[in-house]
Amino acid sequence: MEQPKIISDPNIIIGKPTITGTRITVEHILEQLVAGRTIEQILEAHPHVTREDVYYLETEGTDPSQ
């Protein structure tokens, strides 16, 4: 599985890590997972996010409260 490209650009969402090609933050996806949303619900709400992106963040992501 190829890792999703996560970028941190000061011109996008004040430099928060985002999924490349989107304005969706890593923090937002992790918060959705912690809140109990399923991967299917996340993909439906964010069509530019791939299943692989979510799997990667689920296993390699950090606690959004840090």
PyMOL commands that set and color helices and strands:
alter all, ss='L'
color gray80, all
select helices_A, chain A and resi 13-15+26-34+39-45+51-60
alter helices_A, ss='H'
color red, helices_A
select strands_A, chain A and resi 6-7+18-19
alter strands_A, ss='S'
color yellow, strands_A
deselect
rebuild
show_as cartoon
